Amino acid sequence: MKEGDTALVMGTGAVPVLATPRLIALCEEATMAALAGSLNEGCSTVGVGFQIEHIAPCAVGTHIVAEAHLDRIEGRKLLFTVSARDSRGLVAAGKVTRVIIEMERFMEKTR
């Protein structure tokens, strides 16, 4: 974890510890890694739901590892269990929901 990952720098708290938004991003990165190479060409996923419990603080310099397990698929919806750990133990645990999208069609919605 780097200085830019802290709640103080991100404006989400007054202490220099891992910011919850950065922790959620680490969990999202783990879901993307879990899906690597399994989606059709031109497809991706977007995060649509997060239920994360931030259990323990982490100081700058701490090495954090996030993991994701795909629990089930409901049509285009993918439901994951996620966790993050440092050398002292569990930092966060929860659920992430992602939806499969066709990238070109999805981006049309932004225009």
C-alpha positions as CSV (number, residue, x, y, z in Angstrom):
1,M,0.0,0.0,0.0
2,K,1.3,3.4,-0.9
3,E,0.7,6.9,0.5
4,G,-1.8,7.6,-2.3
5,D,-4.0,4.7,-1.1
6,T,-4.7,6.3,2.3
7,A,-8.0,7.7,3.5
8,L,-6.1,10.9,4.3
9,V,-4.9,11.4,0.7
10,M,-8.2,10.2,-0.9
11,G,-10.3,12.5,1.3
12,T,-12.3,9.7,2.9
13,G,-10.9,10.0,6.4
14,A,-8.5,11.8,8.6
15,V,-5.9,9.0,9.2
16,P,-3.1,7.7,6.9
17,V,-4.4,4.1,6.6
18,L,-5.8,2.1,3.7
19,A,-8.9,3.9,2.3
20,T,-12.0,1.8,1.9
21,P,-12.5,2.9,-1.7
22,R,-9.0,1.6,-2.5
23,L,-9.7,-1.6,-0.7
24,I,-12.9,-2.0,-2.8
25,A,-10.8,-1.4,-5.9
26,L,-8.4,-4.1,-4.9
27,C,-11.3,-6.5,-4.5
28,E,-12.6,-5.5,-7.9
29,E,-9.2,-6.1,-9.4
30,A,-9.3,-9.6,-7.9
31,T,-12.6,-10.3,-9.6
32,M,-11.2,-9.2,-12.9
33,A,-8.2,-11.5,-12.4
34,A,-10.5,-14.4,-11.6
35,L,-12.3,-13.9,-15.0
36,A,-9.1,-13.4,-17.1
37,G,-9.4,-15.2,-20.4
38,S,-13.0,-16.4,-19.8
39,L,-15.1,-13.8,-21.5
40,N,-16.0,-13.6,-25.2
41,E,-14.1,-11.1,-27.4
42,G,-15.6,-7.7,-27.1
43,C,-17.0,-8.4,-23.7
44,S,-16.0,-7.2,-20.3
45,T,-17.7,-6.8,-16.9
46,V,-18.6,-3.8,-14.7
47,G,-19.1,-3.7,-11.0
48,V,-22.6,-3.1,-9.9
49,G,-22.8,-4.1,-6.3
50,F,-20.5,-4.1,-3.3
51,Q,-20.9,-5.4,0.2
52,I,-17.5,-5.1,1.8
53,E,-16.7,-5.1,5.5
54,H,-13.4,-3.3,6.2
55,I,-12.2,-5.2,9.2
56,A,-8.7,-4.0,10.0
57,P,-6.5,-0.9,9.3
58,C,-3.4,-1.1,7.2
59,A,-0.4,1.2,7.3
60,V,1.5,2.6,4.4
61,G,4.0,0.0,3.2
62,T,1.7,-3.0,4.1
63,H,1.5,-5.7,1.4
64,I,-2.2,-6.6,0.8
65,V,-3.4,-9.5,-1.2
66,A,-7.0,-9.6,-2.5
67,E,-8.8,-12.8,-3.6
68,A,-12.0,-13.4,-5.4
69,H,-14.1,-16.6,-5.9
70,L,-16.9,-16.8,-8.4
71,D,-19.8,-18.2,-6.4
72,R,-22.5,-18.3,-9.1
73,I,-23.7,-17.0,-12.4
74,E,-27.2,-15.6,-12.9
75,G,-27.6,-14.8,-16.6
76,R,-25.2,-11.9,-17.2
77,K,-24.7,-11.3,-13.4
78,L,-21.6,-12.7,-11.7
79,L,-21.5,-13.0,-7.9
80,F,-18.2,-13.2,-6.1
81,T,-17.0,-13.7,-2.6
82,V,-13.9,-11.5,-2.0
83,S,-11.4,-11.1,0.8
84,A,-8.2,-9.1,1.4
85,R,-5.4,-10.0,3.8
86,D,-2.1,-8.6,5.0
87,S,0.6,-10.3,7.0
88,R,-1.4,-10.0,10.2
89,G,-4.6,-11.5,8.8
90,L,-8.0,-10.6,7.3
91,V,-8.4,-7.0,6.3
92,A,-11.7,-7.2,4.5
93,A,-14.4,-9.7,3.4
94,G,-17.6,-9.5,1.4
95,K,-19.4,-9.8,-1.9
96,V,-19.0,-8.2,-5.3
97,T,-21.5,-8.3,-8.1
98,R,-20.4,-7.7,-11.7
99,V,-22.4,-7.8,-14.9
100,I,-21.1,-9.0,-18.3
101,I,-21.4,-6.3,-21.0
102,E,-20.7,-6.0,-24.7
103,M,-18.2,-3.1,-24.6
104,E,-19.2,-1.4,-27.8
105,R,-22.9,-1.5,-27.0
106,F,-22.2,-0.4,-23.4
107,M,-20.1,2.6,-24.6
108,E,-23.0,3.7,-26.9
109,K,-25.0,4.4,-23.8
110,T,-22.5,7.1,-22.8
111,R,-22.9,9.1,-26.0
